[in-house]
Amino acid sequence: SLDDADEPYRGGMKFNAMPPMKRFRDMEQLSGGEKTVAALSLLFAIHSYRPAPFFIMDEVDAALDNVNVLKVCNYIRQRSDDFQCIVISLKDMFYERSESLVGICRDVSSNSSRTLTLDLTKFDRKSGVKKRSRGQGEDSAAKADGSPKRPRVIAAGAE
């Protein structure tokens, strides 16, 4: 239900969730991880109804345990053809399952920020060894039609 039905964009909304194997409780009584899973479920349900081209999620995994982080990672990977996703996270599990990493660091010499990018699609996930390109030339990040391949899942670290 909406906090303000007359002007819905000015207020919040209230919804109920019942985690598996638990009795029904108010949202205020759920743990941080349960609230996060409920909020992500609502977000992805809205996305299935009215898709957005990309998401930027800032530390949505902070209150989640490793099992639920893995579930969120797998869900995003399964849906990565539908949208791009930038996840700011401190957990290695997101880094391991992303297609690209973007790091922001401070450059002391110029007193500014610097961006570092690593395309993980060029590496074999199991061995960590760089994949060999098979006669594709330098632009191996292009599709067959010549258009550039877009990154789908990006994990960015925060300090």
Secondary structure, DSSP 4 states (H G I P E B T S, - for coil): -BS-SSSTTTS-B------TTS----GGGS-HHHHHHHHHHHHHHHHHHS--SEEEEESTTTT--HHHHHHHHHHHHHTTTT-EEEEEES-HHHHHT-SEEEEEEEETTTTEEEEEEEEGGGB-TTT-PBPPP-S--S-TTB-TTSPBPPP-EEEEE--
